[in-house]
Amino acid sequence: MRIAIIGAGAAGLAALRHSLQEQHSCEVFEQTGSIGGTWNYTDEIGTDHFGLPVHSSMYQGLRTNLPKELMQFEDFPFRSPERSYVGQSDVLRYIKDYAEQFRLMSYIKFFTTVVRVSPLEHGRWSLDVKDLKLGSIETKTFDAVFVCVGNYKTPFLPAFKGVETFRGATIHSHSFRKTAPFADKRVLIVGSGPSGLDIARLINTVAKKVILSHRSPWNPLNVLPEEILKKPEIREFKEHSVVFNDGTEEDIDNVVFCTGYLYSFPFLSDECKIQVEDKWVKYLYKQIININHPTMAFIGIPYQIFPFVIFGIQVRFFLAYLSGKFTASKNDMMGDLTIYMNQRRDRGIPDSKAHMLSLDQGDYMDDLAATANIQKVPHVFIKMYKYVHSDGKGKMDLSYRIVDENEFEILKNSKIDNYLRV
Ligand code: FAD
């Protein structure tokens, strides 16, 4: 088959590696000049050299929120550095090593953005591909499409009362790059997701005062330095201050909104029949296959996951479907989705969290393997995830090592002679 892969981040590279292994003919379109997507740091914010929205949300000093052992592709160990919680350049190096190991680079067309995707007859696809350097657009046809464009590029900014009257500087975490502009400032961080916690930790090293506004008391807050003031949700902004839901008011110079991202696929034509409603990408089979046009797959839609492992099995699942190793009719797929959503509704999970997996990701991956009759992901990954996920306090000081497909070791302070096998 002729397969198009949109995006050369970790998801696109996993799609390429497995598609090549199954002897498909592949072309990858990447709008920037490098592989690794999110893991490329750039000083740029707003629009890039070609007038496109800057893709990466990477900032200086990022520390991964998962141990590297959970960030590796299934079949390519992440060995160095020895410590588990690594930095941006370590992850980028690992992704580049993966591309080199599986000889992926020659299939990637850089500075090439996909501007439109439309279905053709018989499950085929038409892609309008723009060469950013020449400005020319070429139309190409394919038998199948992988959409691997990442989900941390379109900021979500909730409406806050009075925010337009606030005189200080505000940014979304998408545009946060370094701590220097926050030196000696009183900074409000809004949101306690991984970015909110990590950016609060970083800004705290230079700011006069850091205040974190968050929705619920959440264990990982314990990992933040005590001097960071924790506040409930925002009631309203004033010119130079913010009032919180507990009635307290704080003077603020800068705000960083770590309020998350929206799914967006501006290049998909209406005929693709993909809609995003309240953070739910409709309608996908097993969060991967476009139910209305099943020769299109989305890799990496679920969140609160260990991404690279999930990318691998999602890709293998779609390739098994394409090659007819299993079949599912449109009715089967819609039926499966309805059962999935109803089960989650019964558990009180709102539709807006349709793609949040967290502790469900072990069952999710086992279901993919069973449905497509493909190799399972070793249970050691979910076992380790559960361990590092529960009561995050202190876990980021530890290092880990995967022993076999069921066991991992905790290496205290990275000293191999002082371990606890789990
Ligand atoms: P991306 O890496 O975003 O790659 C998508 C690629 O598609 C980009 O290269 C982009 O240029 C390209 N593209 C987009 N649109 C087009 C188009 N129309 N045409 C051509 N090319 C296009 N995960 C972890 O496991 N641990 C962490 O600690 C962690 N920290 C994170 C910190 C931040 C700040 C962010 C934003 C994310 C973090 N993540 C982390 C999640 C991270 O997104 C995943 O690890 C993973 O890198 C996502 O890979 P991806 O390929 O899906 O997307």
Residues whose N, C-alpha, C, O or C-beta is under 5 A from the ligand:
A	BS01	FAD	I6 G7 A8 G9 A10 A11 G12 F29 E30 Q31 T32 S34 G36 G37 T38 W39 H55 S57 M58 R63 T64 N65 L66 M71 T112 T113 V114 C148 V149 G150 N151 Y152 F267 I299 G300 I305 P307
